[in-house]
Amino acid sequence: MESMPQFLQHLMKIISPTPHFVIFAQGVLYRGADFSIVWPELLALTIIGSAYFGFALYRFRRVIFSG
């Protein structure tokens, strides 16, 4: 991500689940963090995953039921 333009780095930190998962995994695996520390990352992953799933479901239904 360091090689991306600055605006794209900020955008990817918002819409991509990967940075949130990396922060979560490092917190739990390396630091032994409990739920009270990693809940913001889990919440972000849940919101991003739900949004992507909703979009995929919309596209899937549109393709299946349009034919």
C-alpha positions in Angstrom: 0.0 0.0 0.0 2.9 2.3 0.5 3.5 2.6 -3.3 -0.1 3.8 -3.8 -1.0 7.5 -4.1 -2.0 9.0 -0.7 -5.8 9.4 -1.5 -5.9 5.7 -2.7 -4.2 4.6 0.5 -6.9 6.2 2.6 -9.7 4.8 0.4 -8.3 1.3 0.6 -8.1 1.5 4.4 -11.8 2.2 4.4 -13.2 -0.1 1.7 -10.8 -3.0 1.8 -11.2 -5.7 4.5 -7.5 -6.7 4.4 -6.0 -3.9 6.6 -8.7 -4.5 9.2 -8.0 -8.2 9.2 -4.3 -7.7 9.5 -4.7 -5.4 12.5 -7.1 -7.9 14.1 -4.9 -10.9 13.5 -1.7 -9.1 14.7 -3.5 -8.0 17.8 -4.8 -11.4 18.7 -1.9 -13.6 17.6 1.1 -11.5 18.5 -0.2 -9.3 21.4 -2.8 -11.5 22.9 -5.4 -8.7 22.7 -8.9 -9.4 24.0 -12.2 -8.5 22.5 -12.3 -5.0 24.1 -9.3 -4.1 22.0 -10.1 -5.7 18.6 -13.8 -5.1 18.5 -13.5 -2.0 16.1 -11.7 -4.1 13.6 -14.3 -6.9 13.8 -17.1 -4.3 13.4 -15.4 -2.9 10.3 -14.9 -6.4 8.9 -18.6 -7.2 9.5 -19.8 -4.0 7.9 -17.6 -4.3 4.9 -18.4 -8.0 4.4 -22.1 -7.3 4.7 -22.0 -4.5 2.2 -20.0 -6.7 -0.3 -22.3 -9.7 0.3 -25.4 -7.5 -0.3 -24.0 -6.2 -3.5 -23.1 -9.7 -4.7 -26.5 -11.0 -3.8 -28.2 -8.1 -5.7 -26.1 -8.9 -8.8 -26.7 -12.6 -8.5 -30.4 -12.2 -8.3 -30.4 -9.8 -11.2 -28.5 -12.3 -13.4 -30.5 -15.4 -12.3 -34.0 -13.8 -12.5 -33.5 -11.7 -15.6 -33.1 -14.7 -18.0 
